[in-house]
Amino acid sequence: MSHGHEILLGLWIRSTHAEWVIQEGNHVYFIGICGTAMASCAGALKSRGYKVSGSDANVYPPMSTFLEQQGIELHEGFDPERFEHPPDLIVIGNALSRGNPEVEYVLARKWRYCSLPELLRECFIRGKRSIVVSGTHGKTTTTSMIAWILEHAGFNPSFLIGGIPCNFQQGARITSSEWMVLEGDEYDTAFFDKRSKFIHYLPEIAIVNNIEFDHADIFENLAAVQKSFSHFIRLVPSNGLLLANGTDANVAPLIDVDFCPVKRFGLVGNQDFVARPIPSGMGMISFEVQGDTYHLPMIGEHNMENALAAIGCARHCGIPVSTIQSALRAFKGVRRRLEIMGQPGGVTLIDDFAHHPTAIKKMIRTLKEAYPESRLWTLFEPRSNTTRRCIFQQELTDAFSESDMTLFGAIAREDLLQPSERLDLNSIVKTIQAQGKIAKMMPDANSMAAEVAAHARSGDVVAILSNGAFGGVHAKILTALSES
């Protein structure tokens, strides 16, 4: 009997809270179902013969449309009164916490529940060949590259990516392939499981791009982050591969292991995969690896490093160099990663996800190199749980030093932080101004759009940096520039 057929007949969930079997036709209920990964897994279970339903606070397209097309009953809001009968399994999303009415109802009745990473492990990863991409920076782009190379090679991989790869136009897909590519997030699994998500992903191939201190709400310091990555590395089997950045000082202490093969990549040094840059045209990176030339339609040294990890992984999977070359040349990037939104009035508007000071600094340097004759505007929203805090006060000040004009949005959820904990934006603005650059704090997206429309000129580049919606500032600037 095939592994897939075994899953269809009955799925063992080995949870930290319970152990049980769910059978074809059983009811699986997702609390927080409209997340990309939650919805994709819900759809896949429905296609396997399970009864699936779920709830979420915000029900809107495209995920609501996707779920309805799958025939999945979808409820807006959280109301335990809708539980006429206990579901056979409740999947609780990472965004849910104590106090949620449905969560409290489930806990009080001791119903069977698990996290999404646990469900992924038992239902979609176990028995597959799992490629897990981890690291503070570059996870989404590298995971997207690898998934695309495997797709280009005819592998038809499943994938779970924390963004929208433009080659697929969806962040998650479940197929019958033996290959699964996952973005391995170090953030915690659920309110009842504070281990990193990637601990659940059974890596055959584990990629570690880099390690820095981040997620200050989860990790106390860099050593705590490294400890979680060390636990992840220990999961690689002896017939697998650990593929790590050999130039990262924070990664180096973790990869001197003898329980699995280890290969290293990087832009310098004696690595297994090292890139030699080749001059290329605008909007293209060209480089040589092990005597073979690759062309990637992206900008930035960091993307060359991401591509090195993808090449090393693909070569281990047995994919020919020629296939990798053609796949990378056809790679379309990831939404919100140096994505050009438009050029109204000759002003280039770019959307980027960067929110950690290292990523911000690299992004600004990349744009200054790509547009050497342009003035660079950088618009930043302190939104992540780390950048809202004063932890990176000096690092964030330094990160914006090469930008010509910097506009700062309000600190997200500022009222939830003690004054002593908060990032001091006023101090950052004054320091940048003392360096002879323009820096301002803006109260909202409308004022920020008005500022850009009033002072930007043809040839300028405006980079919007946020890991959220930033008050819709992207559309507001496009409209304001078009009307000015």
N, C-alpha and C positions, 0 to 999 in steps of 0.2 A: 504494500500500500504506500502511495506517495506521501511525502510530508504534508503537502497541501491538502490531501484528502483527510488526513488525520486531524488537521485543524478544523476542517469543515464539520467533522463528526463531533468533536468535543475539544474545547480549549482549556488547558490547565493554566490557571493564573496563580503563580507563586508570589504572593504579596507579602510584605512585611506585616500585614494585618490579618490575612486569612489565606486559605488555600481551597480552591474549589474548581469545579468543572462547569462550563456553560456549553450547552448543546445547541445545535442548529435549531432555530425557531425561538430560542430564549430571547428575553428582552434586555437590551443594553441601553442605559439612559446616560446621556452626556450632560453634565452641568457645566455650562460655558461652551456650548457646542459650536459657536460661530467663529472660533479661531481657525486659522487655515489648517493646522495639523489636526485639530479635533474634528473638524468637518470632513477632512479627507479620510481619516480613519473610520468615522461614522459611516461614510459612503461605502467604504470597502467592506465593512462588516455587513451592511445591508445587502450588498451584492453576493455575500456568502451565505445568505439565508437566515440571518439574525433579524429580529424585530428591533428597530432602532428609533429612538426619539431623543429629544433633548431640549434644553432651555438656555437662554442667554439674556443679558440685560439689554443689549443693543442688537436688534435683528434687522439687518439691511443687506442689500446686494453688495458684492457678488455672492457671498457665502449663503445668504438666505435663499437665493435663487438656485444655487447648486444643490442645497439640501432638499428643497421642494422638488427639484427634478429627479432626485434619488428616491422620492416617495417617503421621506423622513418627516415624521410629525415634529413640528417646531413650535416652541412656546416662547413668547416674549415675557421677560420678567421671571422671577423666582418665586414659585408658589407651591408649597408642599401639598396643598389641597388637591392638586391634580394627580397625586399618587393614589389611584384607586386600589392598585395591587402593588406589592413590592417588586421592582425590577430585579432581574436575576443578577445584574451587575450595574453599579454606578461608576462612571468615570468622572473624576473631579479634576477640572482644569487648573492649571498653575495660577491663574489670576484670581481664583476663589480663596476666600479666607474664612476663619471663624466669624460667625455672625450672619452669614448668608442663610436665609430661611431654609432652603433645600438642604444645604450642608448640615445644618443643625438637626433637621428632621432625620436625615440618614444616620447621623452619629447616635442620636438618642435611641434609635431602633436597632442599632447594630447590624444594619444591612451591609451586604458585601460591596466594597468599593475599592478602587485602585486609582493610581495616577495615570496620566496619559503615557509617560515613558514606560511604566510597567506593562500597560496594554500593548504598546509598540513592541516591547521585547518579546512577549509571549505569543502575540498573534502575528506579527509581521516581520520580526527580525530573526527569531530563533530558527535555526536550520538554514538561514540564508548566509551569503557572503557579505558581511557588513563592513563598509568603509565609513569611518567616522572622522570628520575634520574638526579639530579643536584649535583653540588659541584665542587670545584677547582680540586680535585684529585679523581680518581677512577670511574669516570662516565662510561667510555667505558667498563671496566671490569664488573662493577655491572649491567649495562644495558644488557650486553651479558649473564650474569648469569641468570638474571630474564627471558629474552627471552627464554633461553634454558630450564629452569625449566618449564615454561608454555608450551613449545613445548613437553617436556618429559611427561607432564600431559595431552597431547592431546588437548590443547587449540588452536593450529595452529595460534599463534599471528602474527600480522603485527609488524614490528620493523624498527627502524631507528637508526643506531649506527655509531658513528664516528670512526670506525675501522672495522677490519674483524674478527668476532668471528669464531674460528676454527671449531666449531660445525655446522656452517651454510655455511662458505666460501663465504659469501656475507654480506655487511653492511646494506642492506635495503631490505625489502620485504613487499609487500602489499597483504593481504589475505582477505577473507570474514569474518574472525573472529570478534567477538565483542571486542577483546582485542588488544590494540596497545601499544607497549613499545618503548619509545623514550629517547635518550640521550638528556638531557636538557642543552644546551649550554648557558652560560651567555653572550657570545659574541654578538655583535649587529646584527640586522636582515638584514639590507641592507643600502646602502648609503642614502636612503630616509626615513629610520626608524631606529633610533639609540637605540630603546629598545632591551633588551636581547631577543634572539630567544625563550627562554622557556616561555615568556609571552604569546605566541600564542598557546600553546599546550594543553590547557583545562585539567589540571591534575585532575583526580579523586583520584589517589594516587601520592603524591609528595614526593620524597626522597631527602633529603639534606645530602650528605656525609660529607661535611666539607666546610669551607669558609676561603680563604686567599686572600690577595691582588694579583691580576694578571691582565693581559691585560692593561698595562699602557697606551696604545694608546686609550683606550676606557674609563677607569675609572680613576678618579683623585686620589682616595685614597681608603682605606679599607671601610670607611663609605659609599662611593658611591656603592661599590660592595654589601655591606649588604643591601642597600636600594633596589637594583634591586632584590635580593633574597626575601626581604620582600614583594615586589609587586607580585612575583611568589607565595609565600605562601598564599597570600590573595585570590588567585584564587581557592583554594581547597574548594569544596562544603561541606555542613554539613553532607552529606552521604558518604564522601570520607575519606581519611586518610593522615595525615602528618607524615611521618616516618623520624626522624632526628637523627643525631649523638649527643647523649646526653653528650659526653665528650669534644666537641669542644666549646671553649670559645667564638668564633666568631659567632657560630650558636645559642648559648643559649639565647641571647636577642631577637631573632626573633620567637621563638617557644612557647612562653607563650601566647597562643591564645585560645579563647573559641568558635570560629565559626566552628571548625571542630575537629574531634578526633585527638589526638596526641599520638604517641608512640615513644619511644627512644631506640636506640641501642648503643652499645659501648663495649670496651674490659674491662672496669672497672666500678665500681660504681653501683648504684641502677637503672639499666636500664630495660626496658621491655624485651629486648633481649641482653643478655650479654654472652660472650664466656668464657669457662674455657678450656685453652689449654691442650691437652693430648699428651704425647710424641709419635712421629711417625717416620717413616723411611724417608730417603732422598727423596726429591721431593714431599713430602706429608704434608699437614696440617691436624691435627686431633683436634677436639674440641667438647665440650659439650654445648648445648644450651637448657635450660628448661628441663634438664634431658635426652635429646636425643643426640646421638653421630653422628657427621658428619665427613666425610673424603673428602678432596679437593686436587686433584693432582697439587698443586701449592706451591710456597714458599713465605714467607713474611708475617709479621704481618698485613700489610696493606690489603692483600688479605683475611685474616680472617675477617677483619672489613667489607670489601666489601661483603663477604658471609653473614655476619650478616644482612646487609640491605636486601639482596636478600631473606634470610630466612623469615625475618619479613614481607616482601611484599607478598611472596608466601603463608604464613600462613593466611594473611588477605584475600587472594583470595580464600581461602578454599582448598588449595592443601594439601593432607595428608603428614605427616612427612616422611613416607617411600618413597614417590615419590620424595620429595625434597632431601632426602639422596641419592637415586640412581642417580638423575640428577646431583648433585654436584660431585659425585664420577666419573661421565662420562664427566664432563666439561673439555674441551680441551684448555681453555684459549683463548687469543686474540693475533693476530699477532702483533709483535713489542712491546709486553709487556713481558719482560724477556724471549724472544723467542731465543732458542738455534739455531744458524744458521749453526753450524758445529763444528767439533773438529779436524781440520787438525794438524798433528804433535803433538797431545795430548793437544793442546791449545783450550780451550772452548770459542767460539765466541758467544756473547749474544747481541741481539738487544733490545733496550728499548726506549720508547717514552719520558722518563722523561726529563723535561726541566725547571721545577720550582724548586728552591733550596730545598724546603721541599721534593718533590718527589725524587730528586737526592740523598739527604741524606738518605732517607728510602731505596732506591734501593741499594746504596752502602753498607749500613748496612746489608740488606737482603743477598746480595751476600757474604759478609764476614762471615756471620753466616752459609750460605749454603756450602761454600767452605773454611773452616777454615784453611786448610793447603796450600792454593793456594795464589800466588801473584795476586793482582787485578790491571789490567790496566783499566783506565776509559778514554774514548775518548769523548769529548764534543764539540758540535757545538752551539755557542750562536746564535740562529736563531729566537726565538719568539720575539715579539715586546716588551716584558718586559726584557728578559735576554740580549738583545742587548744593553740595557741601563744600566746606573750605579746605578739604583734603588736598586738592590740586590748585590751590590759590596761585602759587608762583608758577607752576607748570602751565596753567591756562594763560597767565600773563605772557609767558614766553612764546606760547603756541601761536598767538596772534601777531607777533612782532613783525612778520614780513607782509602782513596785509596792509593795504593803503588806507582803507576805511573799514572800520569794524562797528557794527551795530549790534547791541546786546538786547535780547528780549528779556522779559521778566522771568525770574526763577520760578519754575513750575512747583506748585504745591508748597509754596514758601511758608505758609502758615503752619505746616506740619513739622517744621524744624525750629529748634531753639535758635535765637539770634546768634549765639556763639558757634552754632554748627554751620550756619549759612555761608555760602560763597559770598565774598565781599566784592560785588560787581563795581561799586563806586571806586574802590581802590584800584582795580584792574584798569578801569577807564582812565583814571588820572595818571597811572604809570605809562600807559600807551600814549596818552597825549603829551606827556613829558618827553617822549621819544620823537616828537614831531609828526606823529601820525594822527589821523582823525579817528576818534572813538566816541560813541554816544550810547546812553541807555535809552531805550524806547519803551513807552508804556504798553503798546499793543501792536498788532499786525497792521492795522490801518495807518497808524503814524509811521511805521517802518516803511510801508509801501509808498506813502507820500514823500518821505525823505529821499528814497531812491529815485522816484519819478522827478523830483525837483532838481536833483544834483547829478544824476548819472548822465553820461554822454556816450555817443556812438563809439564803440570800441572797448567800452568797459566790460568787465566780467563781474557778475554778481553771484556769489556762492552762498547758498542757504544750507546751514548745518543744523540738523535736528534729527532725533530718533523718534519724533512724533509728528503731529500735523502742523505745529507752529502757528496755530490760529488761522490756517488757510492763507498764510502770507504769500505762498507761491502764486496762487491765482490772483491775489490782490495786486502783486507787483506786475504780473503779466498784463493785467487790465490797465493799471495806472500808466505803465510805459507805452502801451498801445494808444492811450488817449492823450498822452502828453505831447 
